[in-house]
Amino acid sequence: MTKDEIMDLSMEEIETRKAEIRAEIEAAGDQAALDAIDEEMNNIEERIAMIKQETETRKADMEAVLDGVGAPVEKPVEERKMTDVEIRNSKEYIDAFAQYLKTGKADECRALLSQNGGGTVPVPTYVENRIKTAWDRVELMNLVRKTYIKGNLNVGFERTADPAYVHTEGSAANTEESLTLGIVELKPESIKKWITISDEALDLSGEAFLDYIYDELTYRIAKKAQEELIGKITVCTAQSTAGCVGVGVVAGSPSVGVIAEAIGELSDEANNPSIVMNKSTWAQFKAAYYQGNFPADPFEGCRVFFDNTLPTYSTTGTAGSTWAIVGDFGFGAQANFPNGDEITIKYDDLSLAEKDLVKLVGREYIALGAVADHAFTKITF
């Protein structure tokens, strides 16, 4: 037998073969036959050793099982569970959330998230990015410092302060610094925007429906937040008070030097100024620039943002009214979001039921204000 054939034999087959070999040895008539028999016997002994080793291994495994240790047991593969973020990014959740906005029923969303309690239903992950994009469209608000602190927020600012000094060894020390502080209280308010939904809008698929709703509501709320901040700056007086920062005032028209004059009213810390004005006023600047062949940029290299709630400059404008603002919005302004910057949406199918329309109300809870003294200058009529 060949070696491969021998390696497949059981112990009983080996004993049978050994008996046959003894007979072959007795009948062998030459040395070549004896050599072949000798090689086969060596292979048989190797196979016997293998069988003994396999037997010992099985015995050890069995004893380990009986002792509680256990031989290697194949463990069932655990099914991987999706995280909440992965679920919120799935098509099923997006469709369920769209249905929630259409009907006001959140059961399917909570079932997917395995949440049985109340509270706010989290928006799909991609909607969070879409909300951020909508805020980015209102570019001025991207400059404003944002915080997420619950309740009213008190922000301190320096009204007056003595400068630092150099003390020469041996000389008398300067008197203690005179420091006057003010506190701006940022009180959150609800900014709301509502739209009615037609049958055509309700027929939109999940993602298309959410795009339509959030693009409209978020942008309008962010735009209103900018307008509110501008309004709060315009009511500040030139001199600070205990509860309001000071804002510089320059009277002038769209001319080559008025922006530079406004920058000159800013504090040393307001070192990244921007300009906010009505688009029509910006056009007057440009017209004056072209007609007068100004030798310099009238905007002094500052970025211009538009807000049409500021009036267009006119020679008949109300004296003292603000038509432009120059200032460092990153340093001087703050927006606090007590409940996060996510737009919450409420479903209302009763207010306009007689018209077969559904109302969706978007809401952002936000506090806005100027929080640094002379970080802004108003340009007035």
C-alpha positions as CSV (number, residue, x, y, z in Angstrom):
1,M,0.0,0.0,0.0
2,T,1.1,3.6,-0.7
3,K,1.7,6.0,2.2
4,D,-1.4,8.0,1.4
5,E,-3.5,4.9,1.5
6,I,-2.0,3.9,4.9
7,M,-2.7,7.4,6.4
8,D,-6.4,6.8,5.8
9,L,-6.5,3.4,7.7
10,S,-8.2,2.9,11.0
11,M,-6.6,0.9,13.8
12,E,-8.6,-2.2,12.9
13,E,-7.6,-1.9,9.2
14,I,-4.0,-1.5,10.3
15,E,-4.0,-4.7,12.4
16,T,-5.5,-6.5,9.4
17,R,-2.8,-5.2,7.1
18,K,0.0,-6.1,9.6
19,A,-1.2,-9.7,9.6
20,E,-1.1,-9.7,5.8
21,I,2.5,-8.3,5.9
22,R,3.7,-11.1,8.2
23,A,2.5,-13.6,5.6
24,E,4.2,-11.6,2.8
25,I,7.5,-11.7,4.8
26,E,7.4,-15.4,5.0
27,A,6.7,-15.7,1.3
28,A,9.2,-13.1,0.2
29,G,11.9,-14.6,-1.9
30,D,14.3,-11.7,-2.5
31,Q,15.7,-8.5,-0.8
32,A,13.7,-6.0,-2.9
33,A,10.4,-7.5,-1.6
34,L,11.7,-7.3,2.0
35,D,12.7,-3.6,1.5
36,A,9.2,-2.7,0.2
37,I,7.6,-4.4,3.2
38,D,10.0,-2.6,5.5
39,E,9.0,0.8,4.1
40,E,5.3,0.0,4.4
41,M,5.8,-1.0,8.1
42,N,7.5,2.4,8.8
43,N,4.5,4.2,7.3
44,I,2.1,2.0,9.4
45,E,4.0,2.9,12.6
46,E,3.7,6.7,11.7
47,R,0.0,6.3,11.2
48,I,-0.4,4.5,14.5
49,A,1.3,7.4,16.3
50,M,-1.0,9.9,14.6
51,I,-4.1,7.9,15.7
52,K,-2.8,7.9,19.3
53,Q,-2.3,11.7,19.2
54,E,-5.8,12.3,17.9
55,T,-7.2,10.1,20.6
56,E,-5.3,12.0,23.3
57,T,-6.5,15.3,22.0
58,R,-10.2,14.2,21.9
59,K,-9.8,12.9,25.5
60,A,-8.4,16.2,26.8
61,D,-11.2,18.2,25.1
62,M,-13.8,15.9,26.7
63,E,-12.3,16.3,30.2
64,A,-12.2,20.1,29.8
65,V,-15.9,20.1,28.9
66,L,-16.7,18.0,32.0
67,D,-14.6,20.4,34.2
68,G,-16.6,23.4,33.0
69,V,-13.7,25.0,31.0
70,G,-15.0,23.8,27.7
71,A,-13.3,23.0,24.5
72,P,-13.4,25.7,21.9
73,V,-17.1,26.2,21.2
74,E,-18.2,28.1,18.2
75,K,-20.0,31.2,19.4
76,P,-23.0,32.5,17.5
77,V,-22.3,35.7,15.5
78,E,-24.0,38.6,17.2
79,E,-26.1,40.8,14.9
80,R,-24.6,44.4,14.9
81,K,-27.1,47.1,15.9
82,M,-27.2,50.4,14.1
83,T,-26.4,53.5,16.1
84,D,-28.9,56.3,16.4
85,V,-26.9,58.4,14.0
86,E,-27.0,55.6,11.4
87,I,-30.7,55.2,11.9
88,R,-31.3,58.9,11.6
89,N,-29.4,58.8,8.3
90,S,-31.4,56.0,6.8
91,K,-34.1,56.4,4.2
92,E,-36.6,54.7,6.5
93,Y,-36.1,57.3,9.2
94,I,-36.1,60.2,6.7
95,D,-39.4,59.1,5.3
96,A,-40.8,58.5,8.8
97,F,-39.7,62.0,9.9
98,A,-41.3,63.6,6.8
99,Q,-44.5,61.7,7.7
100,Y,-44.3,63.0,11.2
101,L,-44.2,66.6,10.0
102,K,-47.2,65.9,7.7
103,T,-49.3,64.3,10.4
104,G,-47.9,65.3,13.7
105,K,-47.6,61.6,14.7
106,A,-44.1,60.5,15.8
107,D,-44.8,56.8,16.5
108,E,-42.9,55.5,13.5
109,C,-39.8,57.7,14.3
110,R,-39.7,56.6,17.9
111,A,-40.1,52.9,16.9
112,L,-37.1,53.2,14.6
113,L,-35.1,54.8,17.4
114,S,-36.5,52.5,20.1
115,Q,-37.6,55.5,22.1
116,N,-41.0,55.2,23.8
117,G,-41.0,58.5,25.7
118,G,-42.0,62.0,24.8
119,G,-39.7,64.9,24.0
120,T,-38.3,66.3,20.8
121,V,-38.1,63.9,17.9
122,P,-34.5,64.2,16.5
123,V,-34.2,65.4,13.0
124,P,-32.5,63.2,10.4
125,T,-28.7,63.6,10.3
126,Y,-28.6,65.2,6.8
127,V,-31.2,67.8,7.9
128,E,-28.8,69.0,10.6
129,N,-26.3,69.7,7.8
130,R,-29.0,71.4,5.8
131,I,-29.9,73.7,8.7
132,K,-26.2,74.7,9.0
133,T,-26.2,75.4,5.2
134,A,-29.2,77.6,5.6
135,W,-27.5,79.6,8.4
136,D,-24.4,79.8,6.2
137,R,-26.5,81.6,3.5
138,V,-27.0,84.4,6.1
139,E,-23.2,85.1,6.0
140,L,-23.1,87.9,8.6
141,M,-24.4,85.5,11.3
142,N,-21.4,83.2,10.6
143,L,-19.2,85.9,12.1
144,V,-21.2,86.2,15.3
145,R,-19.9,84.3,18.4
146,K,-22.3,81.5,19.3
147,T,-23.0,79.9,22.7
148,Y,-25.4,77.3,23.9
149,I,-26.1,78.2,27.6
150,K,-29.5,77.5,29.2
151,G,-31.6,80.5,30.3
152,N,-30.7,84.2,30.3
153,L,-27.0,84.9,29.8
154,N,-25.2,87.8,31.5
155,V,-22.1,89.0,29.6
156,G,-19.7,91.4,31.3
157,F,-17.9,94.2,29.4
158,E,-15.4,97.0,30.3
159,R,-16.9,100.4,30.3
160,T,-13.8,102.2,31.5
161,A,-10.4,100.8,32.6
162,D,-7.0,102.3,33.4
163,P,-4.1,101.1,31.2
164,A,-1.3,98.9,32.4
165,Y,1.9,100.7,33.5
166,V,5.6,100.2,33.8
167,H,6.9,100.3,37.3
168,T,10.5,101.4,37.9
169,E,12.3,99.7,40.8
170,G,12.4,101.9,43.8
171,S,9.8,104.3,42.6
172,A,6.3,104.7,44.2
173,A,3.7,102.3,42.9
174,N,0.9,103.6,40.8
175,T,-2.6,103.8,42.3
176,E,-4.9,100.8,42.0
177,E,-6.6,100.4,38.6
178,S,-10.0,102.1,38.2
179,L,-12.3,99.6,36.4
180,T,-15.9,100.1,35.6
181,L,-17.9,97.1,34.4
182,G,-21.2,96.7,32.6
183,I,-23.4,93.7,32.1
184,V,-25.4,92.9,29.0
185,E,-28.2,90.5,29.7
186,L,-29.0,88.3,26.7
187,K,-32.7,87.2,27.0
188,P,-33.8,84.5,24.6
189,E,-36.8,85.1,22.3
190,S,-38.7,83.0,19.9
191,I,-38.2,83.7,16.2
192,K,-41.0,82.0,14.3
193,K,-41.8,81.5,10.6
194,W,-44.9,79.5,9.4
195,I,-45.9,78.2,6.0
196,T,-49.0,76.4,4.8
197,I,-48.7,73.1,2.9
198,S,-50.7,72.4,-0.2
199,D,-51.7,69.0,-1.5
200,E,-48.8,69.1,-4.0
201,A,-46.3,69.7,-1.2
202,L,-47.7,66.9,0.9
203,D,-47.3,64.6,-2.0
204,L,-43.5,65.1,-2.1
205,S,-41.4,62.2,-1.1
206,G,-39.6,62.2,2.3
207,E,-36.3,63.8,1.5
208,A,-37.7,66.3,-1.1
209,F,-40.4,67.3,1.4
210,L,-37.9,68.0,4.2
211,D,-35.7,70.0,1.8
212,Y,-38.6,72.1,0.9
213,I,-39.6,72.7,4.5
214,Y,-36.3,73.3,6.1
215,D,-34.8,75.4,3.4
216,E,-37.6,77.9,3.6
217,L,-38.1,78.0,7.4
218,T,-34.5,77.9,8.4
219,Y,-33.3,80.6,6.0
220,R,-36.1,83.0,7.0
221,I,-35.5,82.5,10.7
222,A,-31.7,83.0,10.3
223,K,-32.4,86.1,8.2
224,K,-34.7,87.5,10.9
225,A,-32.0,86.8,13.6
226,Q,-29.6,89.0,11.6
227,E,-32.2,91.7,11.4
228,E,-32.8,91.5,15.1
229,L,-29.1,91.9,15.9
230,I,-28.8,94.9,13.6
231,G,-31.8,96.4,15.4
232,K,-30.3,95.9,18.8
233,I,-27.0,97.6,17.7
234,T,-28.9,100.7,16.2
235,V,-30.6,101.4,19.5
236,C,-27.3,101.6,21.5
237,T,-26.1,105.1,22.5
238,A,-22.7,106.5,22.0
239,Q,-21.9,106.2,25.7
240,S,-22.2,102.9,27.4
241,T,-24.5,102.3,30.4
242,A,-24.5,99.7,33.1
243,G,-26.6,97.4,30.9
244,C,-25.7,98.4,27.3
245,V,-22.4,98.8,25.4
246,G,-21.5,102.0,23.7
247,V,-21.7,102.3,20.0
248,G,-19.9,105.1,18.1
249,V,-21.8,107.5,15.9
250,V,-20.7,109.2,12.7
251,A,-23.0,111.4,10.5
252,G,-22.3,111.4,6.8
253,S,-23.2,110.3,3.3
254,P,-21.9,107.6,0.9
255,S,-18.5,109.2,0.3
256,V,-14.8,108.2,0.1
257,G,-14.0,109.0,3.8
258,V,-17.1,108.1,5.8
259,I,-16.2,104.4,6.3
260,A,-12.7,105.3,7.5
261,E,-14.2,107.8,9.9
262,A,-16.5,105.1,11.3
263,I,-13.5,102.7,11.7
264,G,-11.7,105.4,13.7
265,E,-14.5,105.3,16.3
266,L,-13.9,101.6,17.1
267,S,-12.0,100.3,20.1
268,D,-8.5,98.8,19.7
269,E,-9.9,95.2,20.2
270,A,-12.3,95.6,17.2
271,N,-9.7,94.7,14.6
272,N,-11.7,92.9,12.0
273,P,-14.4,95.3,10.9
274,S,-17.2,94.6,8.4
275,I,-19.9,96.9,7.0
276,V,-23.6,96.4,6.9
277,M,-25.9,98.5,4.7
278,N,-28.8,98.5,2.3
279,K,-28.0,97.3,-1.2
280,S,-29.3,100.6,-2.6
281,T,-26.9,102.5,-0.4
282,W,-24.1,100.3,-1.6
283,A,-25.0,101.2,-5.1
284,Q,-24.7,104.9,-4.2
285,F,-21.2,104.3,-2.9
286,K,-20.3,102.6,-6.1
287,A,-21.8,105.3,-8.3
288,A,-19.9,108.0,-6.3
289,Y,-16.7,105.9,-6.7
290,Y,-17.1,105.7,-10.4
291,Q,-18.1,109.3,-11.0
292,G,-15.5,110.8,-8.7
293,N,-12.7,108.5,-9.8
294,F,-11.8,107.9,-6.1
295,P,-8.1,107.1,-5.7
296,A,-8.9,104.6,-2.9
297,D,-11.5,101.9,-2.0
298,P,-14.3,103.7,-0.1
299,F,-15.0,100.5,1.9
300,E,-11.3,100.4,3.2
301,G,-11.0,96.8,2.3
302,C,-13.8,95.7,4.6
303,R,-16.3,93.1,3.6
304,V,-19.8,94.5,2.9
305,F,-22.9,92.6,4.0
306,F,-26.4,93.6,3.0
307,D,-29.5,94.1,5.2
308,N,-32.4,95.9,3.6
309,T,-34.0,96.6,7.0
310,L,-31.5,99.5,7.2
311,P,-32.9,102.4,5.2
312,T,-31.4,103.6,1.9
313,Y,-29.4,106.7,2.3
314,S,-31.2,109.8,1.3
315,T,-30.7,113.5,1.8
316,T,-34.2,113.7,3.1
317,G,-33.6,110.9,5.6
318,T,-34.5,111.3,9.3
319,A,-31.6,113.0,11.1
320,G,-30.0,110.6,13.5
321,S,-31.3,107.4,11.9
322,T,-28.8,104.7,11.1
323,W,-28.2,103.8,7.5
324,A,-25.0,101.7,7.9
325,I,-23.1,99.9,10.6
326,V,-19.3,99.3,10.7
327,G,-17.9,96.9,13.3
328,D,-16.3,93.6,14.4
329,F,-19.2,91.1,14.7
330,G,-16.9,88.3,15.8
331,F,-15.7,90.3,18.8
332,G,-18.6,92.5,19.6
333,A,-21.8,90.4,19.0
334,Q,-23.1,87.2,20.5
335,A,-25.9,84.7,19.8
336,N,-26.9,82.3,22.6
337,F,-29.0,79.2,21.7
338,P,-30.5,77.8,25.0
339,N,-32.0,74.8,23.2
340,G,-29.4,74.4,20.5
341,D,-29.5,75.9,17.0
342,E,-31.8,73.3,15.6
343,I,-35.1,74.6,14.2
344,T,-38.1,73.0,15.9
345,I,-41.2,72.6,13.8
346,K,-44.8,72.2,15.0
347,Y,-47.6,70.7,13.0
348,D,-51.0,72.4,13.0
349,D,-53.9,70.9,11.0
350,L,-56.7,72.8,12.7
351,S,-56.1,76.6,12.2
352,L,-56.7,76.4,8.4
353,A,-58.8,73.2,8.4
354,E,-61.6,75.0,6.6
355,K,-59.2,75.6,3.7
356,D,-57.9,72.0,3.7
357,L,-54.4,73.4,4.5
358,V,-51.8,72.3,7.0
359,K,-49.7,74.9,8.8
360,L,-46.1,74.2,9.8
361,V,-44.5,76.6,12.3
362,G,-40.7,76.8,12.6
363,R,-39.3,78.2,15.8
364,E,-35.8,79.1,17.0
365,Y,-35.2,80.2,20.6
366,I,-32.3,82.6,20.6
367,A,-30.8,85.6,22.4
368,L,-28.9,88.3,20.5
369,G,-26.9,91.4,21.4
370,A,-23.9,93.6,21.2
371,V,-21.5,92.6,24.1
372,A,-18.3,94.7,23.7
373,D,-17.9,98.4,24.1
374,H,-17.4,100.4,20.9
375,A,-17.1,97.3,18.8
376,F,-19.5,99.0,16.4
377,T,-20.1,102.4,14.8
378,K,-23.4,103.7,13.4
379,I,-23.4,105.9,10.3
380,T,-26.4,108.2,10.5
381,F,-28.2,110.7,8.3
